[in-house]
């Protein structure tokens, strides 16, 4: 699981893609939340990218699942 806290800008969208750009989970609706927990238990081991879109910015975070 991935826990996101202190999302002060208000999340509009979360998505997770594999390193080759294929979406694993897309348009995870989290509108306006300042804290979220994502269950990644169904994903295989590897490197993934978490894309966070807020009202003010967009950020991509690398996630390594073992």
Secondary structure, 3 states (H helix, E strand, C coil): CEEECCCCCCEEEEEEEECCCCEEEEEECCCCCCCEEECCCCCCCEEEEEEEEECCCEEEEEEEEC
